[in-house]
Amino acid sequence: MSGTSARCPFSGAGGGTDVLPLPADPGTAAGAPAPGPPGTPAAPAPQTADLPAPHAADLPRFPFPGLSGISLDPGLLDRYRDEPLVPVGLANGREALLVTRYADVRTVLSDDRFSREAWANGTLFARRSGALALVTSDAPTHTRRRSRVQSRFTHRRAEEDRPRIARIAAELLDSLQDADTGRPVDLIAEFTTPFPYRVICEMLGVPVADLDRLLPSVTVMMSAGRFSADEAARAHEVMYDYFFGQLAARRQAIAAGRPGDDLLTSLLSAPRESRLSDEEIVVFGFGLMMAGGETTASHLAMCVLQVLSTPGLADRLRRDASAVPAVVEELLRWVWFAGTGGQPHVALEDVELAGRVLPAGQVVIPLTDAANRDPGVFPDADEFRPDRAPNPHIGFGHGRHMCLGAAHARVELQEGLTAVLERLDHLELAVEPAELRWRDQMFMRGVWELPVRWRTKEDGRC
């Protein structure tokens, strides 16, 4: 999984992206629906910030559409290395600067002179400031909200949860092994999507059976222009209504002396002086489901794809599972994941960056994917090195917004990849790589489907 990056699973990110046009009214289309699986962006945010007037008509349009590949596009990479600040035009007519170098990206993600809340009128996530998620809020609001949930997402808690996470992976793959492996199976639909969502459902105390009606809304809310503003608003309301209903049910259980052992109940039961508001709990709840599920599902699929594309690596990891953590870290550096680049920030005052003085109001987008390919930080930056050490990637962001659930994301990626390789022997793509459908106009990159086949160890079917 998230300066929280787009990869962050437990950021409370509402998907929706900060580089889309903001309709004046939720009923104004933000763009016609495009082909692809059903899904769900979030609703328009409050108007804020005195941003520069639109004047980006002649600049390259960002996000860059229609690009494929596991790792960062070579043409983009060349430009990012030539220009530490790349001017682009956003879909809402604003100009922004893409920040491409490791040190500068870390500065934007950690310097309070760059604000996330000031870009609230560019996001599709929240309708009002009280609904802004962790990923879109500044201190002191961000500090207060994060402190209320931080203890559930420590490294220690992630390790305590590892057996449960491994059990969920094993159960899903045991069911998959019982299926007819003579036909191609979409690993995303059958494993990498249900796996992280089941983990999150157990954490939140949400019935797994409810995923069928929630996931279409999640997909829309994690889009970046693929769906209309009407669809975004409807999806937003679906999630709001569902999670307010969850809070009502938990209040009844608490009043009856039957509180559950789940995160939503814990947040509702906190002392009044430190308790989040109902709206904040609701936003955190569906933000956790959205970001934690969608990002891990996409990234785990890309991890499998990269391992299958690297000669000998799958067999090596089957022989030595202790090598998996280092491989996961390199995959977090290597995989080109952020479909929208990163969270837009606005300079609150004149500030020097990359040798230039940026004026107050300048919009910048820190590209963690580009930073993770900085040759000044990573020797042989353009090589996938499964045993890379040290590996100071910022795939989970940096600073106060560093991904809240990074420790859990690591465990899920490690246990998910290990389980796939252990249970699905001789795993291979069931289509040519050129036939894969790449996610476009979505918050996270990846592929829509990952058709695979394998041979079971027991009976040799393939």
SVG drawing of the C-alpha trace seen along z (x, -y; Angstrom):
<svg xmlns="http://www.w3.org/2000/svg" viewBox="-29 -34 54 71">
<polyline fill="none" stroke="black" stroke-width="0.4" points="0.0,0.0 0.2,-5.3 3.2,-12.1 0.9,-9.1 1.4,-7.8 -1.2,-6.4 0.0,-3.0 -0.9,-3.4 -3.4,-0.8 -4.6,-2.1 -4.4,-5.8 -8.1,-6.6 -7.7,-7.8 -10.9,-8.3 -9.5,-7.4 -11.0,-10.0 -8.2,-11.9 -6.9,-15.4 -6.3,-15.9 -9.8,-15.8 -12.1,-18.6 -14.3,-19.7 -17.9,-20.1 -19.7,-23.1 -22.6,-20.7 -22.4,-16.9 -24.7,-16.4 -22.3,-17.9 -20.4,-15.2 -16.7,-15.0 -16.3,-12.8 -18.1,-10.1 -17.8,-6.5 -15.2,-4.5 -15.2,-0.7 -13.9,1.4 -15.2,3.0 -17.8,1.1 -16.5,-1.0 -16.8,-4.1 -15.0,-7.6 -15.9,-10.0 -18.0,-13.2 -16.8,-16.7 -15.0,-18.6 -15.3,-22.1 -14.0,-25.1 -10.7,-26.4 -7.4,-28.0 -6.5,-30.8 -4.9,-28.7 -3.3,-30.2 -5.7,-30.9 -6.0,-28.2 -3.5,-28.6 -2.4,-25.1 -3.9,-24.6 -0.6,-24.2 1.0,-21.9 1.1,-18.1 -2.1,-16.7 -1.5,-14.8 -2.2,-12.1 -0.6,-10.7 -3.2,-8.2 -2.8,-4.9 0.6,-3.8 1.3,-0.2 4.2,1.7 5.1,3.0 7.7,0.4 7.9,-3.3 7.6,-4.2 11.2,-4.7 10.2,-7.8 8.7,-9.4 11.7,-8.3 14.1,-10.1 12.1,-13.3 11.9,-13.1 15.6,-12.8 16.1,-15.8 13.7,-18.0 13.3,-18.0 10.1,-20.1 8.0,-19.1 5.1,-21.6 1.8,-19.9 -1.8,-20.8 -4.4,-19.1 -7.8,-18.0 -9.4,-20.9 -7.4,-23.5 -4.8,-24.2 -1.1,-24.1 1.0,-22.0 4.7,-21.0 5.6,-17.3 8.3,-16.9 10.6,-14.0 13.7,-13.7 14.0,-11.8 15.2,-14.6 12.6,-17.1 9.7,-14.6 10.6,-14.0 10.7,-17.8 7.2,-18.2 5.9,-15.3 7.4,-16.6 7.5,-20.4 4.5,-22.2 4.8,-25.0 3.2,-22.5 -0.5,-22.0 -2.8,-19.1 -6.0,-20.8 -5.4,-23.8 -6.0,-21.5 -9.4,-20.5 -11.2,-22.0 -9.4,-19.7 -10.3,-16.4 -13.4,-14.3 -13.2,-12.8 -15.0,-14.9 -17.9,-17.4 -17.0,-19.4 -13.9,-19.9 -15.2,-17.8 -15.2,-14.8 -11.6,-15.2 -9.7,-11.9 -6.3,-11.5 -4.6,-11.7 -6.1,-15.1 -5.8,-16.9 -3.0,-19.0 -1.9,-19.4 -3.4,-19.8 -6.5,-18.0 -4.4,-15.2 -2.4,-14.8 -5.5,-14.5 -7.2,-12.0 -4.2,-9.9 -3.3,-9.7 -6.8,-8.2 -6.1,-5.2 -2.3,-4.8 -2.1,-2.1 -4.0,0.4 -1.5,0.1 1.9,0.6 4.6,3.1 3.8,5.1 0.1,5.3 0.8,6.3 3.0,9.2 0.3,10.3 -2.1,10.3 0.3,12.2 -1.2,15.7 -4.7,14.4 -3.6,12.9 -1.8,16.1 -4.9,18.1 -7.1,16.0 -4.6,16.4 -4.5,20.1 -8.3,20.5 -8.8,18.6 -6.1,20.5 -7.3,23.8 -10.7,23.0 -9.0,22.0 -7.0,25.2 -10.3,27.1 -11.4,25.4 -10.7,26.6 -7.2,25.5 -7.3,26.7 -8.8,23.4 -7.3,19.9 -8.2,18.3 -8.2,14.6 -6.0,14.3 -7.2,10.8 -10.9,11.8 -10.2,15.1 -7.4,14.1 -5.7,10.7 -9.0,8.8 -10.8,11.0 -7.7,11.4 -7.1,7.9 -10.8,7.1 -11.4,10.1 -8.5,8.8 -10.1,5.4 -13.6,6.8 -12.4,8.7 -10.5,5.7 -13.6,3.4 -16.1,6.1 -17.9,5.7 -19.6,8.9 -17.7,10.3 -21.0,11.0 -21.6,7.2 -18.6,6.8 -20.7,7.7 -22.7,4.5 -19.8,2.3 -17.1,3.2 -18.7,1.5 -18.8,-1.7 -15.2,-1.3 -14.1,-1.0 -15.9,-4.1 -14.4,-6.0 -10.9,-4.9 -11.3,-6.1 -9.6,-9.1 -12.0,-10.2 -13.4,-6.8 -16.8,-7.5 -19.1,-10.5 -19.6,-12.9 -23.1,-11.5 -21.8,-8.0 -19.1,-9.4 -21.8,-11.1 -24.0,-8.1 -21.1,-5.8 -20.1,-8.2 -23.6,-8.2 -23.7,-4.4 -20.5,-4.2 -21.7,-7.0 -25.1,-5.3 -23.6,-1.9 -21.0,-2.9 -23.4,-5.2 -25.6,-2.1 -22.6,-0.1 -22.1,-2.7 -25.8,-2.6 -25.7,1.2 -22.6,1.0 -24.1,-1.6 -27.0,0.8 -24.7,3.6 -22.7,1.5 -25.9,0.3 -27.0,4.0 -23.7,4.9 -22.5,6.9 -19.8,4.8 -17.8,6.3 -14.1,6.7 -13.6,4.6 -12.0,1.3 -15.3,-0.6 -16.5,0.4 -13.2,-0.6 -13.4,-4.0 -17.0,-4.5 -16.0,-3.4 -13.1,-5.8 -13.3,-8.4 -15.5,-11.3 -12.7,-13.8 -10.6,-11.9 -13.3,-10.3 -13.5,-11.0 -16.9,-12.4 -19.3,-9.9 -18.5,-11.5 -14.8,-11.1 -15.2,-7.4 -17.3,-6.8 -14.8,-8.4 -12.0,-6.5 -14.0,-3.3 -14.7,-3.4 -11.4,-5.0 -9.7,-2.0 -11.8,0.4 -11.2,-1.5 -7.5,-2.2 -6.5,0.9 -8.4,3.2 -8.0,1.7 -4.3,0.8 -3.2,4.1 -5.3,6.0 -3.7,4.2 -0.2,4.2 -0.1,7.9 -1.2,8.8 1.6,6.7 4.0,8.4 3.0,11.8 3.3,10.5 6.8,9.2 7.9,12.4 6.6,14.5 8.4,12.1 11.8,12.5 13.5,15.8 14.1,18.2 12.7,15.9 9.5,17.9 11.5,21.1 14.0,19.3 11.3,18.0 9.7,21.4 13.0,22.8 13.7,19.9 10.7,18.1 13.0,16.0 13.9,14.0 10.3,12.8 10.5,9.7 13.4,8.2 11.7,9.0 8.5,7.2 10.6,4.1 12.1,4.0 8.7,4.5 7.5,1.5 10.3,-0.5 10.0,0.9 6.3,1.3 4.9,-1.8 1.8,-2.1 0.4,-5.7 -2.0,-6.3 -2.4,-9.9 1.2,-10.6 0.7,-11.5 -1.3,-13.8 -1.3,-17.4 0.1,-20.0 -0.1,-23.8 2.7,-26.1 1.4,-28.3 4.3,-30.7 7.2,-31.3 9.5,-28.3 12.6,-27.1 12.5,-23.7 14.9,-22.0 16.8,-25.3 13.8,-27.4 11.7,-29.7 8.1,-28.6 5.5,-31.3 2.7,-30.9 -0.2,-29.1 1.9,-26.9 0.5,-23.4 3.1,-20.6 2.6,-16.8 5.4,-14.7 6.0,-11.6 7.1,-8.8 7.4,-6.4 10.0,-8.7 11.8,-9.3 12.2,-5.6 14.1,-5.5 16.5,-8.2 20.0,-7.0 21.6,-9.3 19.9,-7.2 19.5,-3.7 22.6,-2.1 21.5,-0.5 18.2,-2.2 16.9,-0.8 17.5,2.8 15.0,4.9 17.3,6.4 15.3,8.8 18.0,8.7 18.6,4.9 19.9,3.6 19.7,1.0 16.4,0.0 15.2,-3.4 12.2,-3.5 9.3,-5.8 6.6,-3.6 4.6,-4.2 5.3,-7.9 7.3,-10.0 6.7,-12.3 3.6,-12.7 1.5,-11.3 3.6,-8.1 1.1,-5.3 -0.7,-4.5 -1.0,-0.8 2.5,-0.2 3.3,2.6 0.1,4.4 0.6,3.9 4.0,5.5 2.6,8.5 -0.2,8.9 2.1,8.7 4.6,11.1 2.0,13.6 0.0,13.3 3.0,13.8 4.4,16.6 1.0,18.4 0.5,18.1 4.0,19.5 3.7,22.3 0.2,23.5 0.2,22.8 3.0,24.9 4.4,24.0 2.3,20.8 2.4,19.0 0.5,16.4 -2.4,17.8 -2.2,15.1 0.6,13.2 1.8,10.1 0.6,7.9 -3.0,9.1 -3.2,7.8 -5.6,4.9 -4.0,2.1 -5.9,0.0 -6.4,-3.5 -8.1,-6.6 -7.7,-4.9 -6.1,-6.0 -3.8,-3.0 -2.2,-1.5 -2.1,2.3 -4.1,4.7 -7.8,5.4 -7.4,9.1 -4.4,11.5 -5.3,14.8 -3.0,17.6 -2.8,21.4 -0.8,23.7 -0.1,27.4 -1.0,28.7 1.7,30.7 -0.8,33.4 -2.0,34.6 0.0,32.8 -3.0,31.1 -2.2,28.1"/>
</svg>
